[in-house]
Amino acid sequence: MNRQPTRPEPGVPWFRYRIVWFMLALPVAAVIGSVASAVIATRHADPAIVDHRPTHALAAEDAAEGNGRARSMLPAEVGRNHATTPLR
């Protein structure tokens, strides 16, 4: 026969279990990471682009001026259309 105690034995408080702290640490770490990401994003924000011309138009203008690096950075569509065009 099993005797069940009528009164439960005094247990360990909840904060003495390591699993509780592990389960609390995961959401706390996520919140800290989110706050850190938000702070970094606001302090080191990229400046706004003021030039409203499309990027491929700028690259095409630079390539027309003879800038070699700009010519290699042309979009594929523009570069394909000018692949056989002789250099000036």
PDB file as gemmi writes it, atoms N, CA and C in Angstrom:
CRYST1    1.000    1.000    1.000  90.00  90.00  90.00 P 1                      
ATOM      1  N   MET A   1       0.809  -1.174   0.000  1.00  0.00           N  
ATOM      2  CA  MET A   1       0.000   0.000   0.000  1.00  0.00           C  
ATOM      3  C   MET A   1       0.865   1.254   0.000  1.00  0.00           C  
ATOM      4  N   ASN A   2       0.466   2.185  -0.818  1.00  0.00           N  
ATOM      5  CA  ASN A   2       1.186   3.459  -0.866  1.00  0.00           C  
ATOM      6  C   ASN A   2       0.521   4.443   0.066  1.00  0.00           C  
ATOM      7  N   ARG A   3       1.345   5.028   0.865  1.00  0.00           N  
ATOM      8  CA  ARG A   3       0.806   6.064   1.746  1.00  0.00           C  
ATOM      9  C   ARG A   3       1.099   7.415   1.125  1.00  0.00           C  
ATOM     10  N   GLN A   4       0.096   8.157   0.890  1.00  0.00           N  
ATOM     11  CA  GLN A   4       0.283   9.503   0.377  1.00  0.00           C  
ATOM     12  C   GLN A   4       0.219  10.468   1.546  1.00  0.00           C  
ATOM     13  N   PRO A   5       1.179  11.377   1.568  1.00  0.00           N  
ATOM     14  CA  PRO A   5       1.160  12.316   2.691  1.00  0.00           C  
ATOM     15  C   PRO A   5      -0.042  13.243   2.590  1.00  0.00           C  
ATOM     16  N   THR A   6      -0.596  13.531   3.706  1.00  0.00           N  
ATOM     17  CA  THR A   6      -1.730  14.443   3.726  1.00  0.00           C  
ATOM     18  C   THR A   6      -1.259  15.885   3.577  1.00  0.00           C  
ATOM     19  N   ARG A   7      -0.059  16.123   4.007  1.00  0.00           N  
ATOM     20  CA  ARG A   7       0.489  17.459   3.898  1.00  0.00           C  
ATOM     21  C   ARG A   7       1.750  17.397   3.032  1.00  0.00           C  
ATOM     22  N   PRO A   8       1.827  18.213   1.949  1.00  0.00           N  
ATOM     23  CA  PRO A   8       3.030  18.154   1.118  1.00  0.00           C  
ATOM     24  C   PRO A   8       4.247  18.691   1.865  1.00  0.00           C  
ATOM     25  N   GLU A   9       5.376  18.116   1.518  1.00  0.00           N  
ATOM     26  CA  GLU A   9       6.613  18.565   2.149  1.00  0.00           C  
ATOM     27  C   GLU A   9       6.967  19.954   1.623  1.00  0.00           C  
ATOM     28  N   PRO A  10       7.621  20.732   2.447  1.00  0.00           N  
ATOM     29  CA  PRO A  10       8.009  22.058   1.961  1.00  0.00           C  
ATOM     30  C   PRO A  10       8.969  21.907   0.782  1.00  0.00           C  
ATOM     31  N   GLY A  11       8.629  22.586  -0.297  1.00  0.00           N  
ATOM     32  CA  GLY A  11       9.431  22.473  -1.516  1.00  0.00           C  
ATOM     33  C   GLY A  11      10.463  23.572  -1.621  1.00  0.00           C  
ATOM     34  N   VAL A  12      11.194  23.482  -2.660  1.00  0.00           N  
ATOM     35  CA  VAL A  12      12.204  24.493  -2.956  1.00  0.00           C  
ATOM     36  C   VAL A  12      11.497  25.669  -3.623  1.00  0.00           C  
ATOM     37  N   PRO A  13      11.861  26.910  -3.286  1.00  0.00           N  
ATOM     38  CA  PRO A  13      11.228  28.058  -3.943  1.00  0.00           C  
ATOM     39  C   PRO A  13      11.500  28.048  -5.452  1.00  0.00           C  
ATOM     40  N   TRP A  14      10.623  28.701  -6.191  1.00  0.00           N  
ATOM     41  CA  TRP A  14      10.705  28.668  -7.651  1.00  0.00           C  
ATOM     42  C   TRP A  14      12.008  29.240  -8.180  1.00  0.00           C  
ATOM     43  N   PHE A  15      12.563  30.226  -7.487  1.00  0.00           N  
ATOM     44  CA  PHE A  15      13.768  30.869  -7.994  1.00  0.00           C  
ATOM     45  C   PHE A  15      15.029  30.045  -7.755  1.00  0.00           C  
ATOM     46  N   ARG A  16      14.897  28.912  -7.105  1.00  0.00           N  
ATOM     47  CA  ARG A  16      16.051  28.030  -6.898  1.00  0.00           C  
ATOM     48  C   ARG A  16      16.233  27.034  -8.043  1.00  0.00           C  
ATOM     49  N   TYR A  17      15.263  26.944  -8.926  1.00  0.00           N  
ATOM     50  CA  TYR A  17      15.357  26.031 -10.065  1.00  0.00           C  
ATOM     51  C   TYR A  17      16.097  26.732 -11.199  1.00  0.00           C  
ATOM     52  N   ARG A  18      17.119  26.070 -11.726  1.00  0.00           N  
ATOM     53  CA  ARG A  18      17.907  26.667 -12.804  1.00  0.00           C  
ATOM     54  C   ARG A  18      17.116  26.794 -14.097  1.00  0.00           C  
ATOM     55  N   ILE A  19      16.216  25.880 -14.346  1.00  0.00           N  
ATOM     56  CA  ILE A  19      15.448  25.914 -15.591  1.00  0.00           C  
ATOM     57  C   ILE A  19      14.584  27.175 -15.669  1.00  0.00           C  
ATOM     58  N   VAL A  20      14.133  27.667 -14.535  1.00  0.00           N  
ATOM     59  CA  VAL A  20      13.327  28.892 -14.522  1.00  0.00           C  
ATOM     60  C   VAL A  20      14.166  30.062 -15.025  1.00  0.00           C  
ATOM     61  N   TRP A  21      15.386  30.182 -14.545  1.00  0.00           N  
ATOM     62  CA  TRP A  21      16.250  31.277 -14.964  1.00  0.00           C  
ATOM     63  C   TRP A  21      16.657  31.134 -16.424  1.00  0.00           C  
ATOM     64  N   PHE A  22      16.827  29.897 -16.874  1.00  0.00           N  
ATOM     65  CA  PHE A  22      17.142  29.675 -18.280  1.00  0.00           C  
ATOM     66  C   PHE A  22      15.971  30.100 -19.160  1.00  0.00           C  
ATOM     67  N   MET A  23      14.766  29.744 -18.766  1.00  0.00           N  
ATOM     68  CA  MET A  23      13.589  30.099 -19.556  1.00  0.00           C  
ATOM     69  C   MET A  23      13.320  31.606 -19.517  1.00  0.00           C  
ATOM     70  N   LEU A  24      13.676  32.270 -18.458  1.00  0.00           N  
ATOM     71  CA  LEU A  24      13.527  33.725 -18.391  1.00  0.00           C  
ATOM     72  C   LEU A  24      14.646  34.440 -19.150  1.00  0.00           C  
ATOM     73  N   ALA A  25      15.810  33.813 -19.220  1.00  0.00           N  
ATOM     74  CA  ALA A  25      16.952  34.451 -19.876  1.00  0.00           C  
ATOM     75  C   ALA A  25      16.753  34.556 -21.386  1.00  0.00           C  
ATOM     76  N   LEU A  26      16.082  33.607 -21.998  1.00  0.00           N  
ATOM     77  CA  LEU A  26      15.888  33.646 -23.447  1.00  0.00           C  
ATOM     78  C   LEU A  26      15.078  34.863 -23.902  1.00  0.00           C  
ATOM     79  N   PRO A  27      13.901  35.124 -23.334  1.00  0.00           N  
ATOM     80  CA  PRO A  27      13.168  36.329 -23.756  1.00  0.00           C  
ATOM     81  C   PRO A  27      13.884  37.629 -23.375  1.00  0.00           C  
ATOM     82  N   VAL A  28      14.547  37.629 -22.228  1.00  0.00           N  
ATOM     83  CA  VAL A  28      15.275  38.833 -21.814  1.00  0.00           C  
ATOM     84  C   VAL A  28      16.419  39.115 -22.785  1.00  0.00           C  
ATOM     85  N   ALA A  29      17.114  38.076 -23.223  1.00  0.00           N  
ATOM     86  CA  ALA A  29      18.194  38.256 -24.199  1.00  0.00           C  
ATOM     87  C   ALA A  29      17.648  38.769 -25.527  1.00  0.00           C  
ATOM     88  N   ALA A  30      16.476  38.307 -25.923  1.00  0.00           N  
ATOM     89  CA  ALA A  30      15.867  38.782 -27.169  1.00  0.00           C  
ATOM     90  C   ALA A  30      15.500  40.264 -27.067  1.00  0.00           C  
ATOM     91  N   VAL A  31      14.977  40.671 -25.936  1.00  0.00           N  
ATOM     92  CA  VAL A  31      14.620  42.081 -25.741  1.00  0.00           C  
ATOM     93  C   VAL A  31      15.874  42.952 -25.740  1.00  0.00           C  
ATOM     94  N   ILE A  32      16.914  42.505 -25.059  1.00  0.00           N  
ATOM     95  CA  ILE A  32      18.165  43.275 -25.016  1.00  0.00           C  
ATOM     96  C   ILE A  32      18.766  43.384 -26.415  1.00  0.00           C  
ATOM     97  N   GLY A  33      18.733  42.299 -27.173  1.00  0.00           N  
ATOM     98  CA  GLY A  33      19.244  42.334 -28.543  1.00  0.00           C  
ATOM     99  C   GLY A  33      18.443  43.266 -29.430  1.00  0.00           C  
ATOM    100  N   SER A  34      17.131  43.281 -29.261  1.00  0.00           N  
ATOM    101  CA  SER A  34      16.281  44.173 -30.055  1.00  0.00           C  
ATOM    102  C   SER A  34      16.554  45.636 -29.726  1.00  0.00           C  
ATOM    103  N   VAL A  35      16.696  45.933 -28.456  1.00  0.00           N  
ATOM    104  CA  VAL A  35      16.983  47.311 -28.049  1.00  0.00           C  
ATOM    105  C   VAL A  35      18.356  47.735 -28.572  1.00  0.00           C  
ATOM    106  N   ALA A  36      19.339  46.847 -28.481  1.00  0.00           N  
ATOM    107  CA  ALA A  36      20.671  47.171 -28.992  1.00  0.00           C  
ATOM    108  C   ALA A  36      20.633  47.408 -30.499  1.00  0.00           C  
ATOM    109  N   SER A  37      19.883  46.600 -31.224  1.00  0.00           N  
ATOM    110  CA  SER A  37      19.760  46.787 -32.676  1.00  0.00           C  
ATOM    111  C   SER A  37      19.093  48.117 -33.004  1.00  0.00           C  
ATOM    112  N   ALA A  38      18.067  48.474 -32.253  1.00  0.00           N  
ATOM    113  CA  ALA A  38      17.374  49.740 -32.489  1.00  0.00           C  
ATOM    114  C   ALA A  38      18.289  50.927 -32.204  1.00  0.00           C  
ATOM    115  N   VAL A  39      19.079  50.832 -31.145  1.00  0.00           N  
ATOM    116  CA  VAL A  39      20.003  51.924 -30.810  1.00  0.00           C  
ATOM    117  C   VAL A  39      21.061  52.072 -31.896  1.00  0.00           C  
ATOM    118  N   ILE A  40      21.616  50.965 -32.357  1.00  0.00           N  
ATOM    119  CA  ILE A  40      22.627  51.018 -33.413  1.00  0.00           C  
ATOM    120  C   ILE A  40      22.027  51.583 -34.698  1.00  0.00           C  
ATOM    121  N   ALA A  41      20.806  51.181 -35.021  1.00  0.00           N  
ATOM    122  CA  ALA A  41      20.168  51.652 -36.252  1.00  0.00           C  
ATOM    123  C   ALA A  41      19.877  53.146 -36.205  1.00  0.00           C  
ATOM    124  N   THR A  42      19.507  53.665 -35.047  1.00  0.00           N  
ATOM    125  CA  THR A  42      19.196  55.095 -34.967  1.00  0.00           C  
ATOM    126  C   THR A  42      20.449  55.949 -34.880  1.00  0.00           C  
ATOM    127  N   ARG A  43      21.490  55.460 -34.227  1.00  0.00           N  
ATOM    128  CA  ARG A  43      22.712  56.262 -34.086  1.00  0.00           C  
ATOM    129  C   ARG A  43      23.561  56.263 -35.346  1.00  0.00           C  
ATOM    130  N   HIS A  44      23.514  55.187 -36.103  1.00  0.00           N  
ATOM    131  CA  HIS A  44      24.364  55.061 -37.286  1.00  0.00           C  
ATOM    132  C   HIS A  44      23.518  54.934 -38.544  1.00  0.00           C  
ATOM    133  N   ALA A  45      22.522  55.763 -38.660  1.00  0.00           N  
ATOM    134  CA  ALA A  45      21.633  55.707 -39.822  1.00  0.00           C  
ATOM    135  C   ALA A  45      22.363  56.203 -41.064  1.00  0.00           C  
ATOM    136  N   ASP A  46      22.079  55.580 -42.178  1.00  0.00           N  
ATOM    137  CA  ASP A  46      22.662  56.003 -43.446  1.00  0.00           C  
ATOM    138  C   ASP A  46      22.021  57.316 -43.877  1.00  0.00           C  
ATOM    139  N   PRO A  47      22.804  58.197 -44.497  1.00  0.00           N  
ATOM    140  CA  PRO A  47      22.217  59.464 -44.947  1.00  0.00           C  
ATOM    141  C   PRO A  47      21.248  59.228 -46.102  1.00  0.00           C  
ATOM    142  N   ALA A  48      20.294  60.102 -46.208  1.00  0.00           N  
ATOM    143  CA  ALA A  48      19.305  60.001 -47.280  1.00  0.00           C  
ATOM    144  C   ALA A  48      19.940  60.401 -48.605  1.00  0.00           C  
ATOM    145  N   ILE A  49      19.520  59.756 -49.671  1.00  0.00           N  
ATOM    146  CA  ILE A  49      20.022  60.077 -51.003  1.00  0.00           C  
ATOM    147  C   ILE A  49      19.234  61.268 -51.526  1.00  0.00           C  
ATOM    148  N   VAL A  50      19.945  62.331 -51.871  1.00  0.00           N  
ATOM    149  CA  VAL A  50      19.291  63.553 -52.315  1.00  0.00           C  
ATOM    150  C   VAL A  50      19.067  63.534 -53.820  1.00  0.00           C  
ATOM    151  N   ASP A  51      19.948  62.884 -54.558  1.00  0.00           N  
ATOM    152  CA  ASP A  51      19.848  62.832 -56.014  1.00  0.00           C  
ATOM    153  C   ASP A  51      18.677  61.937 -56.399  1.00  0.00           C  
ATOM    154  N   HIS A  52      17.731  62.474 -57.147  1.00  0.00           N  
ATOM    155  CA  HIS A  52      16.518  61.731 -57.483  1.00  0.00           C  
ATOM    156  C   HIS A  52      16.596  61.030 -58.830  1.00  0.00           C  
ATOM    157  N   ARG A  53      17.731  61.136 -59.514  1.00  0.00           N  
ATOM    158  CA  ARG A  53      17.862  60.443 -60.791  1.00  0.00           C  
ATOM    159  C   ARG A  53      18.028  58.946 -60.549  1.00  0.00           C  
ATOM    160  N   PRO A  54      17.555  58.124 -61.456  1.00  0.00           N  
ATOM    161  CA  PRO A  54      17.741  56.683 -61.287  1.00  0.00           C  
ATOM    162  C   PRO A  54      19.221  56.310 -61.345  1.00  0.00           C  
ATOM    163  N   THR A  55      19.581  55.257 -60.658  1.00  0.00           N  
ATOM    164  CA  THR A  55      20.977  54.844 -60.567  1.00  0.00           C  
ATOM    165  C   THR A  55      21.546  54.457 -61.924  1.00  0.00           C  
ATOM    166  N   HIS A  56      20.761  53.771 -62.740  1.00  0.00           N  
ATOM    167  CA  HIS A  56      21.292  53.353 -64.037  1.00  0.00           C  
ATOM    168  C   HIS A  56      21.574  54.557 -64.939  1.00  0.00           C  
ATOM    169  N   ALA A  57      20.837  55.653 -64.746  1.00  0.00           N  
ATOM    170  CA  ALA A  57      21.112  56.859 -65.529  1.00  0.00           C  
ATOM    171  C   ALA A  57      22.452  57.460 -65.111  1.00  0.00           C  
ATOM    172  N   LEU A  58      22.742  57.448 -63.824  1.00  0.00           N  
ATOM    173  CA  LEU A  58      24.027  57.955 -63.350  1.00  0.00           C  
ATOM    174  C   LEU A  58      25.172  57.101 -63.866  1.00  0.00           C  
ATOM    175  N   ALA A  59      25.001  55.786 -63.826  1.00  0.00           N  
ATOM    176  CA  ALA A  59      26.055  54.888 -64.302  1.00  0.00           C  
ATOM    177  C   ALA A  59      26.269  55.058 -65.797  1.00  0.00           C  
ATOM    178  N   ALA A  60      25.198  55.248 -66.536  1.00  0.00           N  
ATOM    179  CA  ALA A  60      25.322  55.441 -67.982  1.00  0.00           C  
ATOM    180  C   ALA A  60      26.048  56.743 -68.292  1.00  0.00           C  
ATOM    181  N   GLU A  61      25.774  57.796 -67.515  1.00  0.00           N  
ATOM    182  CA  GLU A  61      26.463  59.070 -67.727  1.00  0.00           C  
ATOM    183  C   GLU A  61      27.948  58.941 -67.422  1.00  0.00           C  
ATOM    184  N   ASP A  62      28.284  58.260 -66.325  1.00  0.00           N  
ATOM    185  CA  ASP A  62      29.690  58.068 -65.978  1.00  0.00           C  
ATOM    186  C   ASP A  62      30.402  57.223 -67.028  1.00  0.00           C  
ATOM    187  N   ALA A  63      29.728  56.210 -67.544  1.00  0.00           N  
ATOM    188  CA  ALA A  63      30.332  55.355 -68.565  1.00  0.00           C  
ATOM    189  C   ALA A  63      30.539  56.134 -69.855  1.00  0.00           C  
ATOM    190  N   ALA A  64      29.619  57.026 -70.162  1.00  0.00           N  
ATOM    191  CA  ALA A  64      29.752  57.833 -71.375  1.00  0.00           C  
ATOM    192  C   ALA A  64      30.938  58.782 -71.266  1.00  0.00           C  
ATOM    193  N   GLU A  65      31.257  59.185 -70.037  1.00  0.00           N  
ATOM    194  CA  GLU A  65      32.399  60.070 -69.824  1.00  0.00           C  
ATOM    195  C   GLU A  65      33.721  59.310 -69.899  1.00  0.00           C  
ATOM    196  N   GLY A  66      33.661  57.988 -69.930  1.00  0.00           N  
ATOM    197  CA  GLY A  66      34.878  57.199 -70.067  1.00  0.00           C  
ATOM    198  C   GLY A  66      35.431  56.679 -68.757  1.00  0.00           C  
ATOM    199  N   ASN A  67      34.687  56.762 -67.707  1.00  0.00           N  
ATOM    200  CA  ASN A  67      35.129  56.254 -66.417  1.00  0.00           C  
ATOM    201  C   ASN A  67      35.088  54.724 -66.460  1.00  0.00           C  
ATOM    202  N   GLY A  68      36.237  54.066 -66.378  1.00  0.00           N  
ATOM    203  CA  GLY A  68      36.317  52.612 -66.519  1.00  0.00           C  
ATOM    204  C   GLY A  68      35.576  51.864 -65.431  1.00  0.00           C  
ATOM    205  N   ARG A  69      35.710  52.295 -64.188  1.00  0.00           N  
ATOM    206  CA  ARG A  69      35.022  51.610 -63.086  1.00  0.00           C  
ATOM    207  C   ARG A  69      33.517  51.755 -63.232  1.00  0.00           C  
ATOM    208  N   ALA A  70      33.061  52.929 -63.607  1.00  0.00           N  
ATOM    209  CA  ALA A  70      31.623  53.135 -63.781  1.00  0.00           C  
ATOM    210  C   ALA A  70      31.103  52.278 -64.917  1.00  0.00           C  
ATOM    211  N   ARG A  71      31.914  52.090 -65.946  1.00  0.00           N  
ATOM    212  CA  ARG A  71      31.491  51.262 -67.079  1.00  0.00           C  
ATOM    213  C   ARG A  71      31.307  49.811 -66.638  1.00  0.00           C  
ATOM    214  N   SER A  72      32.152  49.351 -65.735  1.00  0.00           N  
ATOM    215  CA  SER A  72      32.020  47.970 -65.266  1.00  0.00           C  
ATOM    216  C   SER A  72      30.858  47.809 -64.293  1.00  0.00           C  
ATOM    217  N   MET A  73      30.337  48.889 -63.752  1.00  0.00           N  
ATOM    218  CA  MET A  73      29.240  48.824 -62.789  1.00  0.00           C  
ATOM    219  C   MET A  73      27.879  49.089 -63.426  1.00  0.00           C  
ATOM    220  N   LEU A  74      27.812  49.138 -64.737  1.00  0.00           N  
ATOM    221  CA  LEU A  74      26.542  49.368 -65.418  1.00  0.00           C  
ATOM    222  C   LEU A  74      25.581  48.220 -65.153  1.00  0.00           C  
ATOM    223  N   PRO A  75      24.294  48.493 -65.110  1.00  0.00           N  
ATOM    224  CA  PRO A  75      23.333  47.404 -65.015  1.00  0.00           C  
ATOM    225  C   PRO A  75      23.458  46.488 -66.229  1.00  0.00           C  
ATOM    226  N   ALA A  76      23.073  45.245 -66.088  1.00  0.00           N  
ATOM    227  CA  ALA A  76      23.249  44.252 -67.149  1.00  0.00           C  
ATOM    228  C   ALA A  76      22.534  44.666 -68.431  1.00  0.00           C  
ATOM    229  N   GLU A  77      21.349  45.223 -68.290  1.00  0.00           N  
ATOM    230  CA  GLU A  77      20.580  45.597 -69.480  1.00  0.00           C  
ATOM    231  C   GLU A  77      21.287  46.693 -70.273  1.00  0.00           C  
ATOM    232  N   VAL A  78      21.801  47.692 -69.580  1.00  0.00           N  
ATOM    233  CA  VAL A  78      22.490  48.788 -70.257  1.00  0.00           C  
ATOM    234  C   VAL A  78      23.818  48.296 -70.818  1.00  0.00           C  
ATOM    235  N   GLY A  79      24.538  47.491 -70.045  1.00  0.00           N  
ATOM    236  CA  GLY A  79      25.815  46.967 -70.505  1.00  0.00           C  
ATOM    237  C   GLY A  79      25.669  46.050 -71.700  1.00  0.00           C  
ATOM    238  N   ARG A  80      24.624  45.261 -71.723  1.00  0.00           N  
ATOM    239  CA  ARG A  80      24.385  44.348 -72.836  1.00  0.00           C  
ATOM    240  C   ARG A  80      24.124  45.130 -74.112  1.00  0.00           C  
ATOM    241  N   ASN A  81      23.377  46.211 -73.999  1.00  0.00           N  
ATOM    242  CA  ASN A  81      23.041  46.996 -75.179  1.00  0.00           C  
ATOM    243  C   ASN A  81      24.252  47.724 -75.752  1.00  0.00           C  
ATOM    244  N   HIS A  82      25.263  47.950 -74.927  1.00  0.00           N  
ATOM    245  CA  HIS A  82      26.441  48.679 -75.381  1.00  0.00           C  
ATOM    246  C   HIS A  82      27.684  47.796 -75.421  1.00  0.00           C  
ATOM    247  N   ALA A  83      27.506  46.487 -75.450  1.00  0.00           N  
ATOM    248  CA  ALA A  83      28.656  45.582 -75.431  1.00  0.00           C  
ATOM    249  C   ALA A  83      29.478  45.695 -76.704  1.00  0.00           C  
ATOM    250  N   THR A  84      28.843  45.918 -77.824  1.00  0.00           N  
ATOM    251  CA  THR A  84      29.573  45.982 -79.094  1.00  0.00           C  
ATOM    252  C   THR A  84      29.839  47.408 -79.552  1.00  0.00           C  
ATOM    253  N   THR A  85      29.424  48.379 -78.752  1.00  0.00           N  
ATOM    254  CA  THR A  85      29.667  49.773 -79.117  1.00  0.00           C  
ATOM    255  C   THR A  85      31.158  50.057 -78.984  1.00  0.00           C  
ATOM    256  N   PRO A  86      31.794  50.594 -80.013  1.00  0.00           N  
ATOM    257  CA  PRO A  86      33.237  50.868 -79.915  1.00  0.00           C  
ATOM    258  C   PRO A  86      33.498  51.999 -78.925  1.00  0.00           C  
ATOM    259  N   LEU A  87      34.657  51.917 -78.284  1.00  0.00           N  
ATOM    260  CA  LEU A  87      35.059  52.973 -77.357  1.00  0.00           C  
ATOM    261  C   LEU A  87      35.452  54.204 -78.142  1.00  0.00           C  
ATOM    262  N   ARG A  88      35.230  55.365 -77.594  1.00  0.00           N  
ATOM    263  CA  ARG A  88      35.561  56.618 -78.279  1.00  0.00           C  
ATOM    264  C   ARG A  88      37.010  56.945 -78.146  1.00  0.00           C  
TER     265      ARG A  88                                                      
END                                                                             
